[in-house]
Amino acid sequence: MIHVALKEWAVVCELLVAGEQALLVRKGGIEEAEGPGRFRLASPRFALFPAWLHQEPERITLAWRDRVAPYDEEPAEVVIAGFGVAEYIWQAPSREAFDALDDLHCWTPEHLDKRWQYKSHQPLYVLAVRAYRLANPRTVANNPRYAGCRSWIEFDPGDAIDDAAAMPALSDDAFASIVTRVATALAQ
């Protein structure tokens, strides 16, 4: 059972679970562990909780823009279709280094520029997320504790996600190939 969720744009959750993307970029929710330069997520295994707040079609590349469903507010119920495991985390050395990975993610250059500029004193992290499709997607009420602009959610006990019989979104070889490309591009 999974008791923690990462809130991410709904389109990104969909792409992860479909195996069309395996990367996330984050500025928050990362903590240093085991000394300088060794980073980890507070919870490396998490349900993918789709969010619509701040999701805008113009921030997504044309290839996936039609999959963005903007909302004026978050829905009353949310379908959790998968979970992820952050297998690798890199600190991006520069915006230019990340540009070599444009075909591996859905964000526009303008959106990435905003991410780099937001809290510019904090580094940008790139996560290789091994996503899994749930055998039985779970609908949960988007109660006030889950709503709003936050990265992490701790589920109420009755909302925990059953991860039994989940299937990887990408094959081992496909995921390993992405990890190799990212590691090479972000090597300092």
PyMOL CGO cylinders between C-alpha atoms (Angstrom):
from pymol import cmd
from pymol.cgo import CYLINDER

trace = [
    CYLINDER, 0.00, 0.00, 0.00, 1.15, 3.51, -0.81, 0.3, 1, 1, 1, 1, 1, 1,
    CYLINDER, 1.15, 3.51, -0.81, 0.35, 6.21, 1.72, 0.3, 1, 1, 1, 1, 1, 1,
    CYLINDER, 0.35, 6.21, 1.72, 2.12, 9.20, 0.14, 0.3, 1, 1, 1, 1, 1, 1,
    CYLINDER, 2.12, 9.20, 0.14, 1.46, 10.98, -3.15, 0.3, 1, 1, 1, 1, 1, 1,
    CYLINDER, 1.46, 10.98, -3.15, 3.31, 13.52, -5.22, 0.3, 1, 1, 1, 1, 1, 1,
    CYLINDER, 3.31, 13.52, -5.22, 1.04, 16.13, -6.79, 0.3, 1, 1, 1, 1, 1, 1,
    CYLINDER, 1.04, 16.13, -6.79, 2.05, 16.79, -10.37, 0.3, 1, 1, 1, 1, 1, 1,
    CYLINDER, 2.05, 16.79, -10.37, 0.25, 18.24, -13.38, 0.3, 1, 1, 1, 1, 1, 1,
    CYLINDER, 0.25, 18.24, -13.38, -2.40, 15.83, -14.61, 0.3, 1, 1, 1, 1, 1, 1,
    CYLINDER, -2.40, 15.83, -14.61, -0.86, 15.65, -18.09, 0.3, 1, 1, 1, 1, 1, 1,
    CYLINDER, -0.86, 15.65, -18.09, 2.54, 14.73, -16.62, 0.3, 1, 1, 1, 1, 1, 1,
    CYLINDER, 2.54, 14.73, -16.62, 0.98, 11.97, -14.47, 0.3, 1, 1, 1, 1, 1, 1,
    CYLINDER, 0.98, 11.97, -14.47, -0.75, 10.64, -17.59, 0.3, 1, 1, 1, 1, 1, 1,
    CYLINDER, -0.75, 10.64, -17.59, 2.49, 10.66, -19.60, 0.3, 1, 1, 1, 1, 1, 1,
    CYLINDER, 2.49, 10.66, -19.60, 4.43, 8.91, -16.82, 0.3, 1, 1, 1, 1, 1, 1,
    CYLINDER, 4.43, 8.91, -16.82, 1.85, 6.15, -16.41, 0.3, 1, 1, 1, 1, 1, 1,
    CYLINDER, 1.85, 6.15, -16.41, 1.63, 5.72, -20.21, 0.3, 1, 1, 1, 1, 1, 1,
    CYLINDER, 1.63, 5.72, -20.21, 5.42, 5.33, -20.46, 0.3, 1, 1, 1, 1, 1, 1,
    CYLINDER, 5.42, 5.33, -20.46, 5.72, 8.43, -22.64, 0.3, 1, 1, 1, 1, 1, 1,
    CYLINDER, 5.72, 8.43, -22.64, 7.86, 10.28, -20.11, 0.3, 1, 1, 1, 1, 1, 1,
    CYLINDER, 7.86, 10.28, -20.11, 10.11, 9.20, -17.26, 0.3, 1, 1, 1, 1, 1, 1,
    CYLINDER, 10.11, 9.20, -17.26, 11.45, 12.54, -16.02, 0.3, 1, 1, 1, 1, 1, 1,
    CYLINDER, 11.45, 12.54, -16.02, 10.31, 15.08, -13.48, 0.3, 1, 1, 1, 1, 1, 1,
    CYLINDER, 10.31, 15.08, -13.48, 11.89, 18.40, -12.61, 0.3, 1, 1, 1, 1, 1, 1,
    CYLINDER, 11.89, 18.40, -12.61, 11.64, 19.73, -9.08, 0.3, 1, 1, 1, 1, 1, 1,
    CYLINDER, 11.64, 19.73, -9.08, 12.85, 22.63, -7.00, 0.3, 1, 1, 1, 1, 1, 1,
    CYLINDER, 12.85, 22.63, -7.00, 11.20, 21.53, -3.77, 0.3, 1, 1, 1, 1, 1, 1,
    CYLINDER, 11.20, 21.53, -3.77, 10.64, 18.28, -1.90, 0.3, 1, 1, 1, 1, 1, 1,
    CYLINDER, 10.64, 18.28, -1.90, 14.31, 17.34, -2.14, 0.3, 1, 1, 1, 1, 1, 1,
    CYLINDER, 14.31, 17.34, -2.14, 16.60, 17.01, 0.84, 0.3, 1, 1, 1, 1, 1, 1,
    CYLINDER, 16.60, 17.01, 0.84, 20.33, 16.52, 1.11, 0.3, 1, 1, 1, 1, 1, 1,
    CYLINDER, 20.33, 16.52, 1.11, 21.34, 13.18, 2.59, 0.3, 1, 1, 1, 1, 1, 1,
    CYLINDER, 21.34, 13.18, 2.59, 24.65, 11.47, 3.29, 0.3, 1, 1, 1, 1, 1, 1,
    CYLINDER, 24.65, 11.47, 3.29, 26.71, 14.61, 2.67, 0.3, 1, 1, 1, 1, 1, 1,
    CYLINDER, 26.71, 14.61, 2.67, 26.98, 17.32, 0.03, 0.3, 1, 1, 1, 1, 1, 1,
    CYLINDER, 26.98, 17.32, 0.03, 25.81, 16.39, -3.44, 0.3, 1, 1, 1, 1, 1, 1,
    CYLINDER, 25.81, 16.39, -3.44, 23.86, 13.31, -2.30, 0.3, 1, 1, 1, 1, 1, 1,
    CYLINDER, 23.86, 13.31, -2.30, 20.18, 14.05, -2.73, 0.3, 1, 1, 1, 1, 1, 1,
    CYLINDER, 20.18, 14.05, -2.73, 16.97, 12.13, -2.19, 0.3, 1, 1, 1, 1, 1, 1,
    CYLINDER, 16.97, 12.13, -2.19, 13.25, 12.67, -2.05, 0.3, 1, 1, 1, 1, 1, 1,
    CYLINDER, 13.25, 12.67, -2.05, 11.52, 12.72, 1.29, 0.3, 1, 1, 1, 1, 1, 1,
    CYLINDER, 11.52, 12.72, 1.29, 9.51, 9.78, -0.08, 0.3, 1, 1, 1, 1, 1, 1,
    CYLINDER, 9.51, 9.78, -0.08, 11.10, 8.05, -3.12, 0.3, 1, 1, 1, 1, 1, 1,
    CYLINDER, 11.10, 8.05, -3.12, 8.01, 5.85, -3.73, 0.3, 1, 1, 1, 1, 1, 1,
    CYLINDER, 8.01, 5.85, -3.73, 4.76, 7.74, -4.25, 0.3, 1, 1, 1, 1, 1, 1,
    CYLINDER, 4.76, 7.74, -4.25, 1.36, 7.67, -5.87, 0.3, 1, 1, 1, 1, 1, 1,
    CYLINDER, 1.36, 7.67, -5.87, 0.99, 10.04, -8.82, 0.3, 1, 1, 1, 1, 1, 1,
    CYLINDER, 0.99, 10.04, -8.82, -1.73, 12.49, -7.78, 0.3, 1, 1, 1, 1, 1, 1,
    CYLINDER, -1.73, 12.49, -7.78, -2.92, 14.50, -10.81, 0.3, 1, 1, 1, 1, 1, 1,
    CYLINDER, -2.92, 14.50, -10.81, -3.30, 18.23, -10.26, 0.3, 1, 1, 1, 1, 1, 1,
    CYLINDER, -3.30, 18.23, -10.26, -4.76, 20.90, -12.48, 0.3, 1, 1, 1, 1, 1, 1,
    CYLINDER, -4.76, 20.90, -12.48, -3.71, 23.99, -10.55, 0.3, 1, 1, 1, 1, 1, 1,
    CYLINDER, -3.71, 23.99, -10.55, -1.15, 25.95, -12.63, 0.3, 1, 1, 1, 1, 1, 1,
    CYLINDER, -1.15, 25.95, -12.63, -1.41, 23.47, -15.53, 0.3, 1, 1, 1, 1, 1, 1,
    CYLINDER, -1.41, 23.47, -15.53, -1.58, 25.49, -18.74, 0.3, 1, 1, 1, 1, 1, 1,
    CYLINDER, -1.58, 25.49, -18.74, -1.58, 24.17, -22.32, 0.3, 1, 1, 1, 1, 1, 1,
    CYLINDER, -1.58, 24.17, -22.32, 0.98, 26.72, -23.50, 0.3, 1, 1, 1, 1, 1, 1,
    CYLINDER, 0.98, 26.72, -23.50, 3.52, 25.28, -21.02, 0.3, 1, 1, 1, 1, 1, 1,
    CYLINDER, 3.52, 25.28, -21.02, 3.35, 21.87, -22.73, 0.3, 1, 1, 1, 1, 1, 1,
    CYLINDER, 3.35, 21.87, -22.73, 4.99, 21.09, -26.08, 0.3, 1, 1, 1, 1, 1, 1,
    CYLINDER, 4.99, 21.09, -26.08, 2.75, 20.79, -29.12, 0.3, 1, 1, 1, 1, 1, 1,
    CYLINDER, 2.75, 20.79, -29.12, 3.08, 16.99, -29.24, 0.3, 1, 1, 1, 1, 1, 1,
    CYLINDER, 3.08, 16.99, -29.24, 1.12, 16.67, -25.97, 0.3, 1, 1, 1, 1, 1, 1,
    CYLINDER, 1.12, 16.67, -25.97, -0.68, 20.00, -25.66, 0.3, 1, 1, 1, 1, 1, 1,
    CYLINDER, -0.68, 20.00, -25.66, -4.05, 18.57, -26.75, 0.3, 1, 1, 1, 1, 1, 1,
    CYLINDER, -4.05, 18.57, -26.75, -3.96, 16.28, -23.69, 0.3, 1, 1, 1, 1, 1, 1,
    CYLINDER, -3.96, 16.28, -23.69, -4.03, 19.20, -21.27, 0.3, 1, 1, 1, 1, 1, 1,
    CYLINDER, -4.03, 19.20, -21.27, -7.44, 19.68, -19.73, 0.3, 1, 1, 1, 1, 1, 1,
    CYLINDER, -7.44, 19.68, -19.73, -7.41, 23.06, -17.96, 0.3, 1, 1, 1, 1, 1, 1,
    CYLINDER, -7.41, 23.06, -17.96, -9.66, 23.47, -14.95, 0.3, 1, 1, 1, 1, 1, 1,
    CYLINDER, -9.66, 23.47, -14.95, -10.72, 26.59, -13.12, 0.3, 1, 1, 1, 1, 1, 1,
    CYLINDER, -10.72, 26.59, -13.12, -10.56, 24.53, -9.95, 0.3, 1, 1, 1, 1, 1, 1,
    CYLINDER, -10.56, 24.53, -9.95, -9.56, 21.05, -8.96, 0.3, 1, 1, 1, 1, 1, 1,
    CYLINDER, -9.56, 21.05, -8.96, -12.22, 18.33, -9.34, 0.3, 1, 1, 1, 1, 1, 1,
    CYLINDER, -12.22, 18.33, -9.34, -14.07, 16.87, -6.36, 0.3, 1, 1, 1, 1, 1, 1,
    CYLINDER, -14.07, 16.87, -6.36, -12.68, 13.41, -7.14, 0.3, 1, 1, 1, 1, 1, 1,
    CYLINDER, -12.68, 13.41, -7.14, -9.27, 12.39, -8.47, 0.3, 1, 1, 1, 1, 1, 1,
    CYLINDER, -9.27, 12.39, -8.47, -8.35, 9.14, -10.22, 0.3, 1, 1, 1, 1, 1, 1,
    CYLINDER, -8.35, 9.14, -10.22, -4.96, 7.76, -9.20, 0.3, 1, 1, 1, 1, 1, 1,
    CYLINDER, -4.96, 7.76, -9.20, -3.80, 5.60, -12.14, 0.3, 1, 1, 1, 1, 1, 1,
    CYLINDER, -3.80, 5.60, -12.14, -0.25, 4.84, -11.09, 0.3, 1, 1, 1, 1, 1, 1,
    CYLINDER, -0.25, 4.84, -11.09, 2.71, 5.35, -8.87, 0.3, 1, 1, 1, 1, 1, 1,
    CYLINDER, 2.71, 5.35, -8.87, 6.35, 6.18, -9.30, 0.3, 1, 1, 1, 1, 1, 1,
    CYLINDER, 6.35, 6.18, -9.30, 9.70, 5.34, -7.80, 0.3, 1, 1, 1, 1, 1, 1,
    CYLINDER, 9.70, 5.34, -7.80, 12.42, 7.98, -8.06, 0.3, 1, 1, 1, 1, 1, 1,
    CYLINDER, 12.42, 7.98, -8.06, 15.28, 5.74, -9.11, 0.3, 1, 1, 1, 1, 1, 1,
    CYLINDER, 15.28, 5.74, -9.11, 17.80, 8.51, -9.81, 0.3, 1, 1, 1, 1, 1, 1,
    CYLINDER, 17.80, 8.51, -9.81, 18.11, 12.20, -8.96, 0.3, 1, 1, 1, 1, 1, 1,
    CYLINDER, 18.11, 12.20, -8.96, 20.54, 14.62, -10.56, 0.3, 1, 1, 1, 1, 1, 1,
    CYLINDER, 20.54, 14.62, -10.56, 21.18, 18.26, -9.91, 0.3, 1, 1, 1, 1, 1, 1,
    CYLINDER, 21.18, 18.26, -9.91, 21.01, 19.94, -13.31, 0.3, 1, 1, 1, 1, 1, 1,
    CYLINDER, 21.01, 19.94, -13.31, 24.29, 21.81, -13.84, 0.3, 1, 1, 1, 1, 1, 1,
    CYLINDER, 24.29, 21.81, -13.84, 22.84, 24.26, -16.36, 0.3, 1, 1, 1, 1, 1, 1,
    CYLINDER, 22.84, 24.26, -16.36, 19.81, 25.01, -18.46, 0.3, 1, 1, 1, 1, 1, 1,
    CYLINDER, 19.81, 25.01, -18.46, 21.86, 24.17, -21.56, 0.3, 1, 1, 1, 1, 1, 1,
    CYLINDER, 21.86, 24.17, -21.56, 22.69, 20.69, -20.25, 0.3, 1, 1, 1, 1, 1, 1,
    CYLINDER, 22.69, 20.69, -20.25, 18.99, 20.00, -19.76, 0.3, 1, 1, 1, 1, 1, 1,
    CYLINDER, 18.99, 20.00, -19.76, 18.24, 21.15, -23.33, 0.3, 1, 1, 1, 1, 1, 1,
    CYLINDER, 18.24, 21.15, -23.33, 19.88, 17.94, -24.61, 0.3, 1, 1, 1, 1, 1, 1,
    CYLINDER, 19.88, 17.94, -24.61, 16.89, 16.07, -23.14, 0.3, 1, 1, 1, 1, 1, 1,
    CYLINDER, 16.89, 16.07, -23.14, 14.11, 17.99, -24.91, 0.3, 1, 1, 1, 1, 1, 1,
    CYLINDER, 14.11, 17.99, -24.91, 12.69, 14.86, -26.54, 0.3, 1, 1, 1, 1, 1, 1,
    CYLINDER, 12.69, 14.86, -26.54, 12.33, 13.13, -23.13, 0.3, 1, 1, 1, 1, 1, 1,
    CYLINDER, 12.33, 13.13, -23.13, 9.84, 15.54, -21.55, 0.3, 1, 1, 1, 1, 1, 1,
    CYLINDER, 9.84, 15.54, -21.55, 6.73, 17.56, -22.32, 0.3, 1, 1, 1, 1, 1, 1,
    CYLINDER, 6.73, 17.56, -22.32, 7.68, 21.05, -21.11, 0.3, 1, 1, 1, 1, 1, 1,
    CYLINDER, 7.68, 21.05, -21.11, 8.25, 24.03, -23.38, 0.3, 1, 1, 1, 1, 1, 1,
    CYLINDER, 8.25, 24.03, -23.38, 11.53, 25.96, -23.24, 0.3, 1, 1, 1, 1, 1, 1,
    CYLINDER, 11.53, 25.96, -23.24, 9.62, 28.95, -21.83, 0.3, 1, 1, 1, 1, 1, 1,
    CYLINDER, 9.62, 28.95, -21.83, 8.21, 26.84, -19.00, 0.3, 1, 1, 1, 1, 1, 1,
    CYLINDER, 8.21, 26.84, -19.00, 11.64, 25.44, -18.19, 0.3, 1, 1, 1, 1, 1, 1,
    CYLINDER, 11.64, 25.44, -18.19, 13.04, 28.98, -18.13, 0.3, 1, 1, 1, 1, 1, 1,
    CYLINDER, 13.04, 28.98, -18.13, 10.41, 29.85, -15.52, 0.3, 1, 1, 1, 1, 1, 1,
    CYLINDER, 10.41, 29.85, -15.52, 11.37, 26.79, -13.48, 0.3, 1, 1, 1, 1, 1, 1,
    CYLINDER, 11.37, 26.79, -13.48, 15.03, 27.82, -13.57, 0.3, 1, 1, 1, 1, 1, 1,
    CYLINDER, 15.03, 27.82, -13.57, 14.21, 31.39, -12.55, 0.3, 1, 1, 1, 1, 1, 1,
    CYLINDER, 14.21, 31.39, -12.55, 11.77, 30.43, -9.76, 0.3, 1, 1, 1, 1, 1, 1,
    CYLINDER, 11.77, 30.43, -9.76, 13.69, 30.56, -6.46, 0.3, 1, 1, 1, 1, 1, 1,
    CYLINDER, 13.69, 30.56, -6.46, 16.87, 30.98, -8.48, 0.3, 1, 1, 1, 1, 1, 1,
    CYLINDER, 16.87, 30.98, -8.48, 19.00, 30.34, -5.39, 0.3, 1, 1, 1, 1, 1, 1,
    CYLINDER, 19.00, 30.34, -5.39, 17.73, 26.73, -5.32, 0.3, 1, 1, 1, 1, 1, 1,
    CYLINDER, 17.73, 26.73, -5.32, 19.06, 24.14, -7.77, 0.3, 1, 1, 1, 1, 1, 1,
    CYLINDER, 19.06, 24.14, -7.77, 16.84, 22.37, -10.26, 0.3, 1, 1, 1, 1, 1, 1,
    CYLINDER, 16.84, 22.37, -10.26, 16.70, 18.59, -9.88, 0.3, 1, 1, 1, 1, 1, 1,
    CYLINDER, 16.70, 18.59, -9.88, 15.92, 16.05, -12.57, 0.3, 1, 1, 1, 1, 1, 1,
    CYLINDER, 15.92, 16.05, -12.57, 14.34, 12.81, -11.42, 0.3, 1, 1, 1, 1, 1, 1,
    CYLINDER, 14.34, 12.81, -11.42, 14.23, 9.57, -13.37, 0.3, 1, 1, 1, 1, 1, 1,
    CYLINDER, 14.23, 9.57, -13.37, 10.90, 8.12, -12.26, 0.3, 1, 1, 1, 1, 1, 1,
    CYLINDER, 10.90, 8.12, -12.26, 10.10, 4.48, -12.86, 0.3, 1, 1, 1, 1, 1, 1,
    CYLINDER, 10.10, 4.48, -12.86, 6.32, 4.67, -13.24, 0.3, 1, 1, 1, 1, 1, 1,
    CYLINDER, 6.32, 4.67, -13.24, 3.86, 1.81, -12.78, 0.3, 1, 1, 1, 1, 1, 1,
    CYLINDER, 3.86, 1.81, -12.78, 0.23, 1.48, -13.91, 0.3, 1, 1, 1, 1, 1, 1,
    CYLINDER, 0.23, 1.48, -13.91, -2.13, 0.31, -11.22, 0.3, 1, 1, 1, 1, 1, 1,
    CYLINDER, -2.13, 0.31, -11.22, -4.11, -2.82, -11.98, 0.3, 1, 1, 1, 1, 1, 1,
    CYLINDER, -4.11, -2.82, -11.98, -7.13, -1.02, -10.50, 0.3, 1, 1, 1, 1, 1, 1,
    CYLINDER, -7.13, -1.02, -10.50, -6.99, 2.78, -10.67, 0.3, 1, 1, 1, 1, 1, 1,
    CYLINDER, -6.99, 2.78, -10.67, -8.32, 4.35, -7.49, 0.3, 1, 1, 1, 1, 1, 1,
    CYLINDER, -8.32, 4.35, -7.49, -10.75, 7.25, -7.23, 0.3, 1, 1, 1, 1, 1, 1,
    CYLINDER, -10.75, 7.25, -7.23, -10.31, 9.35, -4.10, 0.3, 1, 1, 1, 1, 1, 1,
    CYLINDER, -10.31, 9.35, -4.10, -12.20, 12.38, -2.86, 0.3, 1, 1, 1, 1, 1, 1,
    CYLINDER, -12.20, 12.38, -2.86, -10.09, 15.51, -3.31, 0.3, 1, 1, 1, 1, 1, 1,
    CYLINDER, -10.09, 15.51, -3.31, -10.63, 16.56, 0.26, 0.3, 1, 1, 1, 1, 1, 1,
    CYLINDER, -10.63, 16.56, 0.26, -9.36, 19.92, 1.53, 0.3, 1, 1, 1, 1, 1, 1,
    CYLINDER, -9.36, 19.92, 1.53, -6.18, 18.31, 2.93, 0.3, 1, 1, 1, 1, 1, 1,
    CYLINDER, -6.18, 18.31, 2.93, -5.22, 17.20, -0.59, 0.3, 1, 1, 1, 1, 1, 1,
    CYLINDER, -5.22, 17.20, -0.59, -6.31, 20.31, -2.50, 0.3, 1, 1, 1, 1, 1, 1,
    CYLINDER, -6.31, 20.31, -2.50, -4.27, 23.36, -3.28, 0.3, 1, 1, 1, 1, 1, 1,
    CYLINDER, -4.27, 23.36, -3.28, -0.70, 24.06, -4.28, 0.3, 1, 1, 1, 1, 1, 1,
    CYLINDER, -0.70, 24.06, -4.28, 1.43, 21.50, -2.48, 0.3, 1, 1, 1, 1, 1, 1,
    CYLINDER, 1.43, 21.50, -2.48, 3.91, 18.85, -3.58, 0.3, 1, 1, 1, 1, 1, 1,
    CYLINDER, 3.91, 18.85, -3.58, 3.29, 16.05, -1.10, 0.3, 1, 1, 1, 1, 1, 1,
    CYLINDER, 3.29, 16.05, -1.10, 0.12, 14.51, 0.25, 0.3, 1, 1, 1, 1, 1, 1,
    CYLINDER, 0.12, 14.51, 0.25, -0.18, 11.98, 3.03, 0.3, 1, 1, 1, 1, 1, 1,
    CYLINDER, -0.18, 11.98, 3.03, -3.32, 10.00, 2.31, 0.3, 1, 1, 1, 1, 1, 1,
    CYLINDER, -3.32, 10.00, 2.31, -6.01, 9.50, 4.88, 0.3, 1, 1, 1, 1, 1, 1,
    CYLINDER, -6.01, 9.50, 4.88, -5.88, 5.80, 5.95, 0.3, 1, 1, 1, 1, 1, 1,
    CYLINDER, -5.88, 5.80, 5.95, -8.87, 4.81, 3.79, 0.3, 1, 1, 1, 1, 1, 1,
    CYLINDER, -8.87, 4.81, 3.79, -7.33, 6.39, 0.67, 0.3, 1, 1, 1, 1, 1, 1,
    CYLINDER, -7.33, 6.39, 0.67, -4.07, 4.43, 0.58, 0.3, 1, 1, 1, 1, 1, 1,
    CYLINDER, -4.07, 4.43, 0.58, -3.27, 3.09, -2.88, 0.3, 1, 1, 1, 1, 1, 1,
    CYLINDER, -3.27, 3.09, -2.88, -3.08, -0.66, -3.51, 0.3, 1, 1, 1, 1, 1, 1,
    CYLINDER, -3.08, -0.66, -3.51, 0.00, -1.26, -5.65, 0.3, 1, 1, 1, 1, 1, 1,
    CYLINDER, 0.00, -1.26, -5.65, -0.44, -5.03, -6.00, 0.3, 1, 1, 1, 1, 1, 1,
    CYLINDER, -0.44, -5.03, -6.00, -0.18, -6.29, -9.59, 0.3, 1, 1, 1, 1, 1, 1,
    CYLINDER, -0.18, -6.29, -9.59, 1.01, -2.93, -10.93, 0.3, 1, 1, 1, 1, 1, 1,
    CYLINDER, 1.01, -2.93, -10.93, 2.80, -3.05, -14.29, 0.3, 1, 1, 1, 1, 1, 1,
    CYLINDER, 2.80, -3.05, -14.29, 5.87, -0.98, -15.21, 0.3, 1, 1, 1, 1, 1, 1,
    CYLINDER, 5.87, -0.98, -15.21, 5.11, 1.74, -17.75, 0.3, 1, 1, 1, 1, 1, 1,
    CYLINDER, 5.11, 1.74, -17.75, 8.47, 1.17, -19.48, 0.3, 1, 1, 1, 1, 1, 1,
    CYLINDER, 8.47, 1.17, -19.48, 10.55, -1.94, -20.05, 0.3, 1, 1, 1, 1, 1, 1,
    CYLINDER, 10.55, -1.94, -20.05, 13.78, -2.31, -18.08, 0.3, 1, 1, 1, 1, 1, 1,
    CYLINDER, 13.78, -2.31, -18.08, 15.80, -1.61, -21.24, 0.3, 1, 1, 1, 1, 1, 1,
    CYLINDER, 15.80, -1.61, -21.24, 13.81, 1.50, -22.19, 0.3, 1, 1, 1, 1, 1, 1,
    CYLINDER, 13.81, 1.50, -22.19, 14.11, 2.95, -18.69, 0.3, 1, 1, 1, 1, 1, 1,
    CYLINDER, 14.11, 2.95, -18.69, 17.86, 2.15, -18.54, 0.3, 1, 1, 1, 1, 1, 1,
    CYLINDER, 17.86, 2.15, -18.54, 18.37, 3.90, -21.88, 0.3, 1, 1, 1, 1, 1, 1,
    CYLINDER, 18.37, 3.90, -21.88, 16.71, 7.07, -20.56, 0.3, 1, 1, 1, 1, 1, 1,
    CYLINDER, 16.71, 7.07, -20.56, 18.79, 6.98, -17.38, 0.3, 1, 1, 1, 1, 1, 1,
    CYLINDER, 18.79, 6.98, -17.38, 21.99, 6.65, -19.42, 0.3, 1, 1, 1, 1, 1, 1,
    CYLINDER, 21.99, 6.65, -19.42, 21.06, 9.62, -21.62, 0.3, 1, 1, 1, 1, 1, 1,
    CYLINDER, 21.06, 9.62, -21.62, 20.19, 11.82, -18.65, 0.3, 1, 1, 1, 1, 1, 1,
    CYLINDER, 20.19, 11.82, -18.65, 23.33, 10.87, -16.73, 0.3, 1, 1, 1, 1, 1, 1,
    CYLINDER, 23.33, 10.87, -16.73, 25.47, 11.69, -19.77, 0.3, 1, 1, 1, 1, 1, 1,
    CYLINDER, 25.47, 11.69, -19.77, 23.73, 14.99, -20.47, 0.3, 1, 1, 1, 1, 1, 1,
    CYLINDER, 23.73, 14.99, -20.47, 23.90, 16.17, -16.86, 0.3, 1, 1, 1, 1, 1, 1,
    CYLINDER, 23.90, 16.17, -16.86, 27.44, 14.96, -16.07, 0.3, 1, 1, 1, 1, 1, 1,
    CYLINDER, 27.44, 14.96, -16.07, 29.43, 17.83, -14.60, 0.3, 1, 1, 1, 1, 1, 1,
]
cmd.load_cgo(trace, "trace")
